[in-house]
Structures are given as C-alpha cells and as structure tokens.
Amino acid sequence: MREPAIALEELRRRLAAEFPEAFGADSSLSILRIGYGSAELRHAFRPESLRPGGTISGASMMLLADATMYVAVLASIGWVPLAVTTNLSIHFLKKPVPRALDAQCRLLELGKRLAVGEVSIRLQGEGDLTAHATSTYSIPPGRVNRGGGGSITPKKHTIVFTILLFARVR
C-alpha cells in the first residue's frame, strides 16, 4: 500500500494556515487519519450546526463530505490547495441526532486532472450510514506531487469553494 503524498501533521498545519475557518483550532473539523486514496474526518457537535427540529443541518454534513474528499485528494497528490470541487452529490439517509459525525472518504479514481470519490458519514460510534456522498475534484494541470513530501510551495488564495462556504456552519 502506498504512503500518503504528504505527512498528516504537515497537512494539518498547512490546512489550518490556509483555511483557518474550516481547519483552524476553533473549527469543528478535525482530521483523524489519512492514507493514499483515503481520509477520515470528524465534525464535532456544535449547537450552531442544528436546524429546526433538533437535527444536524444538511449544510454541516455537506461541509464534512467536501472537506473529507479534499483531504483524501491532498493525501494522494500532495499539497495542491487549488484542487477544487467540481461536483458533490449527497444523499441524507438518516436523521442525525445532536452528536459528532465521522466521515470516511475512499477515492474511486485518481487521474491527472480529476479525482472521484465517495464519502460515508456516520454518527460517531455508530455503524449505520447517516449520509452518503460522491464527489469529483479538479486537479490543476502540472501540480500533482505523487512522490510524497508535498513540495509545492503554498500561496495565499482568494478561491472560495464549498469548504469555505459552509465553514461558518460549524
């Protein structure tokens, strides 16, 4: 099995610096583990993520699905922060009670320009799916670092994508 293209601690550090709203110390998201072609994240429960009726909002679950896919892509290609969501489809399968959510992403296909994956979301400690998402990410041409180490130098970006749109949901 291949090693991730970037170390877990380096990825955490870079994401917190680049996207503090989504991955900073005060964020509801935490990266539990990464692997080549996979990632696992947790969305900590926060009262702000509830919708009327006492269930966790769909926006919070979409944030978790998109962030988990993004982390799986970066774990597989290295530090390429300009990889962006081109498609996200989610099915809400079960009403989530107010509790932390765990998401596991598995990349189904990783090409030079696109990555396709699926994300399974469950209430922390439970086996039944709460939501299931499929997603496609666009990878900028010539930016892939599959050799490990994440040698691409990060720059400040003005990109707004799904993670930042939903980051305020926390």
Secondary structure, 3 states (H helix, E strand, C coil): CCCCCCCHHHHHHHHHHHCHHHHCCCCCEEEEEEECCEEEEEECCCHHHEECCCEECHHHHHHHHHHHHHHHHHHHHCCCCCCEEEEEEEEECCCCCCCCEEEEEEEEEECCCEEEEEEEEEECCCCCEEEEEEEEEECCCCCCCCCCCCCCCCCCCCCCCHHHHHHHHC
